[in-house]
Structures are given as structure tokens and as C-alpha cells.
């Protein structure tokens, strides 16, 4: 079970970080960042499989692949922004973390505009005109 490995890595890194933090705080932070990156890279294969499965379902359902790709990019932006903001918060830089989150939200909104436009146009065409 992958979750046990992820939790194990996280716990070992936490204990190491707590031990090292008293002597070298900057090194302890590097342990935290490295651990976050290792866990993220460990999950890349799972993410790849999920993306392929969603694309296959979209093709079978005759959904425009462009919209599915846009939604997947939006999800990717959300996860990456959250990851960056959490690391920045761990470093004690809450103000920068909130700016990362704001940047992620703005990018998500910008990418969602074409999908929102299609939804609005579809709804308008469904409403009967008098």
C-alpha cells in the first residue's frame, strides 16, 4: 500500500527535521522541502494513470478533448499552487504563500473562461426565444 510508504517517508522526515532543527534550522527546512518533492515525484505515475483514464473516458463519451485537457490543467495548477503555498508556509512566509494561492486562482480563472463561455452559450441556446 502506497499510503504506508508515503506516511512512513513523512514521519521519518518529520523526526529528522525535528532533531536537526535545533542545530541547523536551514538544513531542517531542506529536509522538509526534499521530502515534499520526493512524495510528489512518487505520485507522478499515479497522476499519469489518472489523466490517461480521464482522457480515455472523454474520448469514449465524445467529449471535446480540449475541454478535458483544460480541466486537467486547472486541476494541476491547483495542486501545484497548493504544494508551493504549503512549502512557503512551512518556511514561515505566509504572505508569499497567500500570493502563490492568489496567482493560482487567477490562472485557474483565466483557463476556465473558454469553458465558461461554452457553458453560457449552451444555456442561452437552450432558452426558447419569444
C-alpha positions, 0 to 999 in steps of 0.5 A: 500500500502506497499510503504506508510508504508515503506516511512512513517517508513523512514521519521519518522526515518529520523526526529528522527535521525535528532533531536537526532543527535545533542545530541547523534550522536551514538544513531542517527546512531542506529536509522538509522541502526534499521530502515534499518533492520526493512524495510528489515525484512518487505520485507522478505515475499515479497522476499519469494513470489518472489523466490517461483514464480521464482522457480515455473516458472523454474520448469514449463519451465524445467529449471535446478533448480540449475541454478535458485537457483544460480541466486537467490543467486547472486541476494541476495548477491547483495542486501545484499552487497548493504544494508551493503555498504549503512549502512557503508556509512551512518556511514561515512566509505566509504572505508569499504563500497567500500570493502563490494561492492568489496567482493560482486562482487567477490562472485557474480563472483565466483557463476556465473562461473558454469553458465558461463561455461554452457553458453560457452559450449552451444555456442561452441556446437552450432558452426558447426565444419569444 
